[in-house]
């Protein structure tokens, strides 16, 4: 909004400096700072509001004993993250960009599902939304977004249904998903639905310790800032995507503004979510942030790169799947002391902060590995 209001003023001599707003990099920094300030400045008021409404965390009875003291800590802090992301994005992005709108609407849509789930947990049922209903809503939102992107002219015809793999030159080794327009469309929409909903639920499983989920989310969003900027930016005739041998997607560079806002909002929230946490994000935060990362991957054809970049989330989700499958197969035996896997390390005696910081380090290393694939192709 501010971009559209302020940029035209650069034609007047005293305001010529506003010409810098035409650069995505400038507006990305402004979106990041805007979201960060909203998170930092509104955080205390928001936490007091949650406390007044008695919106507090309910701790699992079978969880680590150290978590008992977390009972009553304000939750649903993800609402503030969503507000900061939306504000930072809408104020500084090009409002005519379809990639930004689709990604933002998926983020807000998943946030709405998480908000309803949190609300029901706190007011009516400890279990919240029935699992099937929640998953169906996630799939429906992802379906609508992916069907729109791949059913319209968001991509050039020659790359619309092509898969980008890490370490593989996108242009020299084209890999098309499916055969024929309809099968390719259907398969890519299904792939998108799996990536978006799967990432959303994986981040949700990771959100179990103070600062544990938001740290890798910030790292992943910062990495996507680089990936989205590279995928959609031409600098004085130099096509960054073609140089890096990744798909060039016109308009996707504007997603860097969204990623910047996501980083800023995440850092602002971490100020209050760091141990000992003053507020938790709740499902409204974890589902929406995971959905955002999944949609960024689908929009820029980084679905398989996300598997590397989001390795912490993958590890958390796989630990739960393995535990449940092994428990059923053996009639009650377990692989881990407790899942998701961060609780396993707590049960082994690791301090909560040690688990969190070490998972952050793993997330950072995986982000570097994901970026390294840009040059090793």
C-alpha positions in Angstrom: 0.0 0.0 0.0 2.7 2.5 1.0 4.7 1.4 -2.1 1.8 2.4 -4.4 1.2 5.6 -2.5 4.9 6.8 -2.2 6.6 5.5 -5.3 4.7 7.8 -7.8 5.9 10.8 -5.8 9.5 10.2 -6.9 8.7 12.2 -10.0 8.8 15.4 -7.9 12.4 16.7 -7.5 12.3 17.0 -3.6 11.1 13.4 -3.4 13.3 11.8 -6.0 14.9 9.6 -3.3 11.6 7.6 -3.3 12.8 6.0 -6.5 14.6 3.4 -4.3 11.1 1.9 -3.7 11.1 0.4 -7.1 13.8 -2.1 -5.9 12.5 -5.3 -4.4 15.5 -5.4 -2.1 14.6 -2.0 -0.6 11.0 -2.9 0.0 12.1 -6.3 1.5 14.1 -4.5 4.1 11.3 -2.1 4.9 8.8 -5.0 5.2 11.2 -6.8 7.5 11.7 -3.7 9.7 7.9 -3.0 9.8 7.1 -6.6 10.9 9.9 -6.6 13.4 8.7 -3.3 15.0 5.1 -4.5 15.1 6.2 -7.7 16.9 8.4 -5.9 19.4 6.2 -2.9 20.2 2.8 -4.8 20.3 4.2 -7.8 22.1 3.8 -6.6 25.7 0.2 -5.3 25.0 -0.7 -8.5 23.2 0.6 -10.7 26.0 -1.3 -8.7 28.6 -4.4 -9.1 26.5 -4.1 -12.8 26.4 -3.5 -13.0 30.1 -6.6 -10.9 30.7 -8.7 -13.2 28.5 -7.1 -16.2 30.4 -5.9 -17.8 27.1 -3.2 -20.1 28.6 -1.3 -23.2 27.5 -2.6 -26.6 28.7 0.3 -29.0 29.3 0.2 -32.7 28.4 0.0 -35.0 31.4 2.5 -37.4 29.8 5.0 -34.8 28.9 8.4 -34.0 30.6 8.0 -33.0 34.2 9.8 -29.7 33.5 6.9 -28.6 31.3 4.4 -28.4 34.2 5.5 -24.9 35.0 4.5 -23.8 31.5 0.8 -24.3 32.3 -1.1 -21.1 31.9 1.5 -19.3 29.8 -0.4 -17.2 27.2 -0.8 -19.0 23.8 -2.2 -18.1 20.4 0.7 -15.6 20.0 0.8 -16.6 16.4 -2.1 -14.2 15.8 0.5 -11.4 16.3 2.9 -13.0 14.0 0.2 -13.2 11.3 -0.7 -9.5 11.8 3.0 -8.5 11.5 3.6 -10.6 8.4 0.4 -9.3 6.7 1.1 -5.7 7.6 4.8 -5.8 6.5 3.9 -7.4 3.3 0.8 -5.4 2.3 2.5 -2.1 3.1 5.5 -2.6 0.9 4.7 -5.2 -1.8 3.3 -4.8 -5.2 -0.4 -5.4 -4.6 -0.9 -6.5 -8.2 1.4 -9.5 -7.7 -0.5 -12.8 -7.7 2.3 -14.8 -6.0 2.2 -12.6 -3.0 -1.6 -12.7 -2.7 -1.8 -16.5 -3.1 1.0 -17.1 -0.5 -0.5 -14.6 1.9 -4.0 -16.0 1.6 -2.7 -19.5 2.3 -0.9 -18.2 5.3 -4.0 -16.5 6.7 -6.2 -19.4 5.7 -4.0 -21.9 7.6 -3.9 -19.4 10.5 -7.7 -19.4 10.6 -7.8 -23.2 10.9 -5.2 -23.0 13.7 -7.1 -20.2 15.4 -10.3 -22.3 15.4 -8.4 -25.3 16.7 -6.8 -23.3 19.5 -10.1 -21.7 20.4 -11.8 -25.1 20.7 -9.0 -26.5 22.8 -9.2 -23.6 25.3 -13.0 -23.3 25.5 -14.8 -26.5 24.6 -12.6 -29.5 24.0 -9.0 -30.3 24.8 -8.6 -32.0 21.5 -9.7 -29.0 19.4 -10.8 -29.6 15.8 -11.2 -33.2 14.8 -8.0 -34.3 13.1 -9.7 -35.3 9.8 -11.6 -32.0 9.6 -8.5 -30.0 10.3 -6.5 -31.9 7.7 -9.4 -31.6 5.1 -9.5 -27.8 5.6 -5.7 -27.6 5.1 -5.9 -29.7 1.9 -8.8 -27.6 0.6 -6.9 -24.4 1.0 -3.8 -25.8 -0.6 -5.9 -27.2 -3.5 -7.4 -23.8 -4.2 -4.1 -22.1 -4.2 -2.2 -24.7 -6.3 -5.1 -25.0 -8.8 -5.1 -21.3 -9.3 -1.3 -21.0 -9.7 -1.0 -23.9 -12.1 -4.4 -23.5 -13.8 -3.7 -19.9 -14.9 -0.9 -18.1 -16.7 1.3 -17.7 -13.6 4.2 -19.6 -15.3 5.5 -19.9 -18.8 4.1 -22.9 -20.5 7.5 -24.6 -20.9 8.2 -24.6 -17.1 4.7 -24.8 -15.6 4.8 -28.6 -14.9 8.5 -29.1 -14.7 10.2 -30.3 -11.5 13.3 -28.6 -10.2 15.6 -30.9 -8.3 18.6 -29.9 -6.1 22.0 -30.5 -7.9 20.3 -30.8 -11.3 20.5 -28.1 -14.0 16.8 -27.1 -14.6 17.4 -26.2 -18.2 19.7 -29.0 -19.4 17.8 -31.8 -17.7 14.1 -31.0 -18.0 11.9 -33.3 -15.9 8.2 -32.9 -16.5 5.6 -34.2 -14.0 3.0 -36.4 -15.7 2.1 -36.7 -19.4 -0.3 -34.4 -21.1 -1.7 -31.1 -19.8 -4.5 -32.6 -17.6 -2.4 -35.3 -15.9 0.5 -32.9 -15.3 -1.9 -30.3 -13.8 -3.5 -32.9 -11.5 -0.2 -34.4 -10.4 1.3 -31.0 -9.7 -1.7 -29.8 -7.7 -1.5 -33.0 -5.6 2.2 -32.5 -5.1 1.6 -28.9 -4.0 -1.2 -30.0 -1.6 1.2 -32.6 0.0 4.0 -30.1 0.3 1.9 -27.2 1.8 -0.2 -29.3 4.2 2.8 -31.6 5.1 5.1 -28.6 6.0 2.3 -27.0 8.0 1.8 -30.1 10.2 5.6 -30.7 10.5 6.1 -27.2 11.9 3.2 -27.7 14.2 4.8 -30.9 15.6 8.1 -29.0 16.1 6.4 -26.3 18.2 7.0 -28.0 21.6 9.8 -26.1 23.3 10.5 -22.4 23.9 11.7 -20.9 20.7 12.2 -24.3 19.0 9.9 -23.8 16.0 10.3 -20.1 15.4 14.1 -20.4 15.1 14.1 -22.8 12.1 11.2 -20.9 10.6 13.2 -17.7 10.7 16.2 -19.4 9.1 14.0 -21.1 6.4 12.2 -17.8 5.6 15.6 -16.0 5.3 16.8 -18.7 2.9 13.6 -18.4 0.9 14.2 -14.7 0.7 17.3 -15.5 -1.3 15.7 -18.2 -3.3 12.6 -16.1 -4.3 14.7 -13.1 -5.1 16.9 -15.2 -7.3 14.0 -16.9 -9.0 12.3 -13.7 -10.2 14.9 -11.0 -10.5 16.6 -9.6 -13.6 19.3 -7.0 -12.7 20.2 -4.7 -15.6 19.5 -7.5 -18.1 21.3 -10.1 -16.0 18.9 -13.1 -15.3 19.9 -14.4 -11.9 17.8 -17.6 -12.2 19.3 -18.6 -15.5 22.8 -18.0 -14.1 22.1 -20.2 -11.1 20.3 -22.8 -13.4 17.1 -22.6 -11.5 13.6 -21.9 -13.0 13.0 -18.2 -13.8 9.5 -17.3 -12.6 8.5 -13.8 -13.6 7.0 -12.0 -10.6 8.1 -14.4 -8.0 10.9 -12.0 -6.8 8.2 -10.0 -5.1 7.8 -12.9 -2.6 11.1 -11.7 -1.1 9.0 -8.9 0.5 6.8 -11.5 2.1 9.8 -13.5 3.3 11.4 -10.4 4.8 8.2 -9.7 6.7 8.2 -13.3 7.9 11.7 -13.0 9.2 11.0 -9.7 10.9 7.8 -11.0 12.5 9.6 -14.2 13.6 12.4 -12.3 15.3 10.0 -10.0 17.0 8.1 -13.0 18.3 11.2 -14.8 19.4 12.0 -11.9 21.7 9.0 -13.0 23.9 9.1 -16.7 23.0 12.7 -17.3 24.0 13.2 -19.4 27.2 11.5 -18.9 29.6 8.7 -18.1 27.1 6.2 -15.3 27.9 4.0 -16.5 25.1 3.5 -19.5 22.8 2.5 -19.3 19.1 -0.2 -22.0 19.3 -1.6 -23.7 16.2 -2.6 -20.4 14.7 1.1 -19.6 14.4 2.6 -23.0 13.6 0.1 -24.1 11.0 0.2 -20.7 9.2 4.0 -20.5 9.2 4.4 -24.0 8.0 1.8 -23.4 5.3 3.7 -20.2 4.3 7.0 -22.1 3.9 5.2 -24.9 1.9 3.6 -22.4 -0.4 6.8 -20.5 -1.0 8.4 -23.8 -2.0 5.6 -24.6 -4.4 5.4 -21.2 -5.9 9.1 -21.1 -6.7 9.5 -24.8 -7.6 11.6 -25.5 -4.5 9.6 -28.4 -3.3 12.5 -30.8 -3.0 14.9 -28.1 -1.8 12.5 -27.6 1.1 13.0 -31.2 2.1 16.7 -30.3 2.7 16.0 -26.8 4.1 13.3 -27.9 6.4 15.2 -31.0 7.6 14.4 -30.2 11.3 10.7 -30.2 10.5 11.1 -33.4 8.5 12.9 -35.1 11.3 10.2 -34.1 13.8 7.4 -35.4 11.6 9.3 -38.7 10.8 9.9 -39.4 14.4 6.2 -39.3 15.1 5.4 -41.5 12.1 8.0 -44.0 13.0 7.0 -44.1 16.6 3.3 -44.7 15.9 4.0 -47.3 13.2 6.5 -49.2 15.4 4.2 -49.0 18.4 1.3 -50.6 16.4 3.5 -53.2 14.7 5.2 -54.4 17.9 2.1 -54.2 20.1 3.4 -51.4 22.4 7.2 -51.1 22.0 8.8 -47.7 21.2 11.8 -46.5 19.3 12.1 -43.1 21.1 11.4 -42.3 24.7 8.8 -39.8 23.5 7.9 -38.0 20.3 8.2 -35.6 18.6 11.9 -36.2 18.9 12.8 -33.0 20.8 11.0 -34.6 23.8 13.2 -37.7 23.4 16.3 -35.6 24.1 14.5 -34.0 27.0 13.8 -37.4 28.5 17.5 -38.3 28.1 18.3 -35.4 30.3 19.2 -32.6 27.9 18.2 -29.1 29.1 15.4 -27.4 27.1 17.7 -24.6 25.9 20.4 -27.2 24.7 17.8 -29.0 22.6 16.5 -25.7 21.1 19.9 -24.2 20.3 21.2 -27.5 18.8 18.2 -27.8 16.6 18.8 -24.2 15.5 22.3 -25.1 14.6 21.1 -28.0 12.5 18.6 -25.8 10.8 21.3 -23.3 9.9 23.6 -26.0 8.6 20.8 -27.3 6.4 20.0 -23.8 5.1 23.6 -23.5 4.0 23.4 -26.9 2.3 20.2 -25.9 0.5 21.9 -22.7 -0.7 25.0 -24.6 -1.8 22.8 -26.6 -4.2 22.3 -23.4 -6.2 25.9 -23.5 -7.4 26.5 -27.3 -7.6 24.3 -28.1 -10.6 
